[in-house]
Amino acid sequence: MRGILVATSPEGVIGKNNTIPWYYSEDLKRFKRLTIGKTVIMGRNTWESLPIKPLPERRNIVITRSSLEEVECFRSIDEAVETCEGDIWFIGGAGIYKEAMDLADCIDMTLVPDSVTGENCIYFPKIGNEWKGSEKKPLESGSKLLHRIYTRRV
Ligand SMILES: NC(=O)c1ccc[n+]([C@@H]2O[C@H](COP(=O)([O-])OP(=O)(O)OC[C@H]3O[C@@H](n4cnc5c(N)ncnc54)[C@H](OP(=O)(O)O)[C@@H]3O)[C@@H](O)[C@H]2O)c1
């Protein structure tokens, strides 16, 4: 399994000022549950934005043209993926999501209700016709968050 894991605002925003401009513990708990024991691949900005790094109990991989001493780095997603065994989650940001769309089997998307606009917004890339989205359903019963999974059209 190679999946894209993302939460977006109604405008398709994933981040602003190198942070995620909302907080939902149910989303964070789900992120942890899905990624524990797996490989997570992220861009350098996302790495820098993490309050706790590395993400514990996961293989953390950062894509960067530089090299960081404190974490495993690769210069391209392809190079990183070649070294991976087992499940991979691509966890952002925008450039990683865009490239990972050619490699991923699914896009696991949480939709938060918070409207985010203005300068320095980072957006999820356009989802092409090769992807088919499931119906939106509450993330949990009674949740304000919705969830949908995109899979590749056959
Ligand atoms: N809502 C969500 O689910 C979610 C998830 C993750 C992140 N975020 C948010 O998204 C924002 C960060 O995203 P971002 O798009 O600004 O940055 P990013 O993708 O995390 O990092 C960008 C950097 O990663 C490296 N990189 C990315 N793609 C590359 C490639 N194909 N080849 C080589 N290097 C590559 C480059 O680093 P170098 O410059 O070092 O070469 C690039 O400058 C933050 O606000 C974060 O909080 C949101």
PDBQT file of the ligand as one rigid body, heavy atoms in Angstrom, charges set to zero:
ROOT
HETATM    1  N1  LIG A 201      -3.099  19.332   6.010  1.00  0.00    +0.000 N 
HETATM    2  C1  LIG A 201      -2.244  18.332   5.909  1.00  0.00    +0.000 C 
HETATM    3  O1  LIG A 201      -2.639  17.157   5.859  1.00  0.00    +0.000 OA
HETATM    4  C2  LIG A 201      -0.775  18.632   5.825  1.00  0.00    +0.000 A 
HETATM    5  C3  LIG A 201       0.159  17.600   5.725  1.00  0.00    +0.000 A 
HETATM    6  C4  LIG A 201       1.518  17.932   5.632  1.00  0.00    +0.000 A 
HETATM    7  C5  LIG A 201       1.905  19.253   5.620  1.00  0.00    +0.000 A 
HETATM    8  N2  LIG A 201       0.980  20.215   5.743  1.00  0.00    +0.000 N 
HETATM    9  C6  LIG A 201       1.356  21.633   5.697  1.00  0.00    +0.000 C 
HETATM   10  O2  LIG A 201       1.902  21.893   4.405  1.00  0.00    +0.000 OA
HETATM   11  C7  LIG A 201       2.874  22.924   4.521  1.00  0.00    +0.000 C 
HETATM   12  C8  LIG A 201       4.219  22.429   4.006  1.00  0.00    +0.000 C 
HETATM   13  O3  LIG A 201       4.104  22.050   2.666  1.00  0.00    +0.000 OA
HETATM   14  P1  LIG A 201       5.022  22.668   1.503  1.00  0.00    +0.000 P 
HETATM   15  O4  LIG A 201       4.361  22.294   0.225  1.00  0.00    +0.000 OA
HETATM   16  O5  LIG A 201       5.294  24.099   1.802  1.00  0.00    +0.000 OA
HETATM   17  O6  LIG A 201       6.412  21.959   1.728  1.00  0.00    +0.000 OA
HETATM   18  P2  LIG A 201       6.944  20.446   1.724  1.00  0.00    +0.000 P 
HETATM   19  O7  LIG A 201       6.472  19.715   0.518  1.00  0.00    +0.000 OA
HETATM   20  O8  LIG A 201       6.729  19.828   3.048  1.00  0.00    +0.000 OA
HETATM   21  O9  LIG A 201       8.523  20.747   1.604  1.00  0.00    +0.000 OA
HETATM   22  C9  LIG A 201       9.026  21.382   0.452  1.00  0.00    +0.000 C 
HETATM   23  C10 LIG A 201      10.490  21.058   0.364  1.00  0.00    +0.000 C 
HETATM   24  O10 LIG A 201      10.650  19.632   0.282  1.00  0.00    +0.000 OA
HETATM   25  C11 LIG A 201      11.636  19.327  -0.669  1.00  0.00    +0.000 C 
HETATM   26  N3  LIG A 201      10.980  18.693  -1.810  1.00  0.00    +0.000 N 
HETATM   27  C12 LIG A 201       9.660  18.611  -2.056  1.00  0.00    +0.000 A 
HETATM   28  N4  LIG A 201       9.432  17.922  -3.188  1.00  0.00    +0.000 NA
HETATM   29  C13 LIG A 201      10.640  17.568  -3.657  1.00  0.00    +0.000 A 
HETATM   30  C14 LIG A 201      11.070  16.829  -4.769  1.00  0.00    +0.000 A 
HETATM   31  N5  LIG A 201      10.197  16.314  -5.634  1.00  0.00    +0.000 N 
HETATM   32  N6  LIG A 201      12.396  16.645  -4.958  1.00  0.00    +0.000 NA
HETATM   33  C15 LIG A 201      13.277  17.135  -4.088  1.00  0.00    +0.000 A 
HETATM   34  N7  LIG A 201      12.926  17.847  -2.982  1.00  0.00    +0.000 NA
HETATM   35  C16 LIG A 201      11.631  18.061  -2.783  1.00  0.00    +0.000 A 
HETATM   36  C17 LIG A 201      12.309  20.638  -1.013  1.00  0.00    +0.000 C 
HETATM   37  O11 LIG A 201      13.262  20.819   0.027  1.00  0.00    +0.000 OA
HETATM   38  P3  LIG A 201      14.667  21.562  -0.181  1.00  0.00    +0.000 P 
HETATM   39  O12 LIG A 201      14.312  22.996  -0.412  1.00  0.00    +0.000 OA
HETATM   40  O13 LIG A 201      15.381  21.318   1.116  1.00  0.00    +0.000 OA
HETATM   41  O14 LIG A 201      15.347  20.920  -1.345  1.00  0.00    +0.000 OA
HETATM   42  C18 LIG A 201      11.159  21.611  -0.865  1.00  0.00    +0.000 C 
HETATM   43  O15 LIG A 201      11.596  22.945  -0.655  1.00  0.00    +0.000 OA
HETATM   44  C19 LIG A 201       2.928  23.296   5.993  1.00  0.00    +0.000 C 
HETATM   45  O16 LIG A 201       2.040  24.368   6.204  1.00  0.00    +0.000 OA
HETATM   46  C20 LIG A 201       2.416  22.041   6.674  1.00  0.00    +0.000 C 
HETATM   47  O17 LIG A 201       1.870  22.319   7.959  1.00  0.00    +0.000 OA
HETATM   48  C21 LIG A 201      -0.349  19.933   5.842  1.00  0.00    +0.000 A 
ENDROOT
TORSDOF 0
